[in-house]
Structures are given as C-alpha cells and as structure tokens.
C-alpha cells in the first residue's frame, strides 16, 4: 500500500501537509471535524502522526523478525509469551495498514519492505 510520505502535520485550519524528508512540503488533504472541540487537537495529532507510527511499527516488526532477534525472544521464556502477543498485534495492525496478509512471525522476509 502506498501513501503520501511523512512526516505529516495538521494546521489549525484543518489542512494536512506532507513534509517528506528531502522534498518540498505539499498539502495532501483537508480535514473537517465534528464532535467536541476538546477532542479535535488529539484527533489531529493522531491523523498527522499516522504515517510516522506506521513506519515505526514496520521497522520494529522487521527488527523482531531478524533470525537472531527472533531466536533470542523465543529462548527467553520470561518474555516470550508477552512478546508473542505484542508481535501478533503489530502484525495484525500492519496487515490493516498495508492491506496485505503477512506471514506468521518470524517468517517475514527481513529484506522486503512492507509498504511502498
């Protein structure tokens, strides 16, 4: 799945802008809010940081899928159960973001970028 590169920023008038690293800023959308005024700033932060969050989650998932990292996680019974739940939640979230089915952890090809 492709999306406009981040980081994104939301202006107070609802304009959503992309500030790609090494590129020129461009407006990518306009948000119109309903609901409580006190919720709007938080909602705007969620929207504007969604690209950064997705990219960070992808990088983390790729890291824990590296054979040596996966082996270390599996070998430590104190953390394995909780780590497995966290990793599976990350995989499910990335599937929603990318629109693609990902292999079960840790069978991700660490050389393949998930988005873009």
C-alpha positions in Angstrom: 0.0 0.0 0.0 1.3 3.4 -0.9 0.6 6.6 0.9 2.0 10.1 0.9 5.3 10.2 2.7 5.6 11.6 6.2 6.1 13.3 8.3 2.6 14.9 8.2 1.5 17.9 10.0 -2.0 19.3 10.6 -2.6 23.1 10.6 -5.2 24.6 12.9 -7.5 25.3 9.9 -7.6 21.5 9.1 -5.1 21.5 6.3 -3.0 18.3 6.2 0.6 18.8 4.9 3.3 16.3 4.0 6.9 17.3 4.7 8.8 14.5 3.1 12.5 14.2 4.1 14.5 15.9 1.3 11.4 17.0 -0.5 9.2 20.1 -0.8 6.1 20.4 1.5 2.7 19.8 -0.1 -0.9 19.9 1.0 -2.3 16.4 0.9 -5.8 16.9 2.4 -8.3 19.0 4.3 -10.0 17.7 7.5 -13.4 18.9 8.6 -14.1 18.0 12.2 -17.3 17.4 14.0 -17.6 16.5 17.7 -16.3 18.2 20.8 -13.8 21.0 20.4 -11.5 19.5 23.1 -11.2 16.3 21.0 -10.1 18.0 17.8 -6.5 18.6 18.8 -6.0 15.0 19.8 -7.7 13.7 16.7 -5.5 16.0 14.5 -2.3 14.6 16.2 -3.4 11.0 15.5 -4.0 11.8 11.9 -0.8 13.8 11.4 1.4 11.1 13.1 -0.2 8.1 11.5 2.5 7.8 8.7 5.3 8.0 11.3 3.6 5.5 13.5 3.1 3.0 10.6 6.7 3.4 9.5 8.0 2.9 13.1 5.8 -0.2 13.6 7.1 -1.6 10.3 10.7 -1.1 11.3 10.1 -2.7 14.7 8.4 -5.7 13.1 11.2 -6.1 10.7 13.7 -6.0 13.6 12.0 -8.6 15.7 11.7 -10.8 12.5 15.5 -10.9 12.1 16.6 -14.6 12.8 18.9 -13.7 15.7 16.4 -11.4 17.4 13.5 -13.9 16.9 15.7 -16.7 18.4 16.6 -14.6 21.4 12.9 -13.8 22.0 11.9 -17.4 21.7 14.7 -18.5 24.0 13.6 -16.3 26.9 10.6 -17.9 28.4 10.1 -14.9 30.8 9.3 -12.6 27.9 8.3 -14.9 25.1 4.5 -15.1 25.9 4.0 -11.3 26.2 6.4 -10.6 23.3 4.4 -13.0 21.1 1.2 -11.2 21.9 2.7 -7.8 21.1 4.3 -9.0 17.9 1.0 -10.6 16.8 -0.8 -7.3 17.5 1.8 -5.5 15.4 1.4 -7.9 12.6 -2.4 -7.5 12.6 -2.1 -3.7 12.6 0.4 -3.8 9.7 -2.0 -6.0 7.8 -4.7 -3.4 8.2 -2.3 -0.6 7.2 -0.9 -2.4 4.2 -4.0 -4.3 3.1 -1.7 -7.4 2.7 -1.6 -10.7 4.5 1.7 -11.1 6.3 3.3 -14.4 7.1 3.2 -15.6 10.7 6.1 -14.3 12.8 9.0 -14.7 12.5 8.7 -15.8 8.8 8.9 -12.3 7.4 11.5 -11.7 4.7 13.7 -9.2 6.6 14.9 -7.7 3.2 11.4 -6.9 2.0 9.9 -3.5 2.8 6.3 -3.9 3.9 5.0 -0.6 2.5 5.8 1.5 -0.6 
